[in-house]
Amino acid sequence: MSTLTEVRIAAVGDIHLGEDVRGEYRKRLEGIEERADVLMLAGDLTRHGTLEEGRVVADELRDLPIPVVAVLGNHDYHSDLQHEIAGELRDAGVMVLDDDGVVVECGGTKLGVVGGKGFGGGFAGKCASEFGEREIKDFVAHTRYIAESWKMALKETQADRRVVLSHYSPIKETLEGEPLEIYPFLGSYLLAEAVDTAGADLILHGHAHKGTEKGLTPGGIRVRNVALPVLGKAYAVYCLECGE
Amino acid sequence: MEAPQYVAARIQQALAEDARTHELGIHVDVRGDQLFLRGQVSGNDQRVRLGEVAHEAAPDLKMHNEIKVVVVNEPGEDEHLD
C-alpha cells in the first residue's frame, strides 16, 4: 500500500450558518472524502455567536468521513459563548484550535495544523503600535500574544507539512477589494512575521469577504483567503506535495 | 437636515449592531430620499432582516435592497502547491 504523494486540504471560512439554512451546507459536503483528506474551517462559522447557531454548525459537521479542523472568528465571539461553541464542535468530532496546534494523520503523512482566531492591527508601516492609551496597547498586545503563541506552537509541532489556520489575515494582498480604511481590522503583519520565522507550507484565513484568494507572505509562504464569498464555492482544495 | 453620509453611517451601524442582523459587510448608500443596500449574505432570511433593520433606522427613505445571497457552487479545480 503506497503512502500519499500529496495531502489534499479542503478549506473554507465565513460559512455563517444559522437555523434558517440548517442542512444546506451539509449537502455541499457530500462526497468530500473523494476530493480531500482533511477539511479546515477558517472561522465565522456562525452569524451572532449564539449557542443555537453553534449547534447548527456542529450538526452540519458531525461524523464527516474526513478529519475536520476549525478556528473560530469574530462573529463566533460576539455572544461571549466562544468556549461553549468550541465545546459543541469538539463534541461533534471537530478539532478546534485556540492558538495551539494539532497533528492530523493523512495517509502516511503527518500534517501539522497551528492557529486560532488571529486579530487585527494593520500591516507594516501602517499599523497600530503598543503606545499611548491603554486600549490601544491592549489591542496590539492581544495580536502580539497570538503571534507569539503561533510561533511557539509551530516550533513544537513535529510534522511532515505544516499549515496555519486563521480567521484574520496575515497579509494585505488577500484583502485587495476591501476598503483600505478597514485593513487594520482585517488582520496584522505580526501574524505573518511569526509564521515566516517559525516556517509553514501554507496559511489559510477568512474574514475578508470582498478580498482576494491568493497572496504570499514576505517570507514566501503561500496565503489563501478562503472566505466563502471569495471562493464562490463550498470549499477550495489545496494539494501539498508530501515528498518521498 | 442630517447629511446623507451620517444617515448611511447610522444605518450601517444598525445593521452591524442589531441583534437580528449583526452583518458587517453591507454597503449603504443614501442618495436624496433613496437608500441602497448592497453586499452578500448567506441566506434569504438574512437579506430580508437587513432590509427591515435598515428601514427601521431610516423609515422616510425609499429602500432598494440589492443584497445578494451567496451562491455556493460545487468545489471546482484543485490547486497544486508544489
Interface residues (C-beta under 8 A of the other chain):
Chain A: E6 R8 A10 I15 H16 L17 G18 D20 V21 E24 Y25 R28 R35 R47 H48 H75 H78 D201 L202 H209 K210 R222 L228 P229 G232 K233 A234 Y235 A236 V237 Y238 C239 L240 E241
Chain B: A19 H22 E23 G25 Q40 V41 S42 G43 D45 Q46 V70 V71 V72 N73 E74 P75 G76 D78 E79 H80 L81 D82
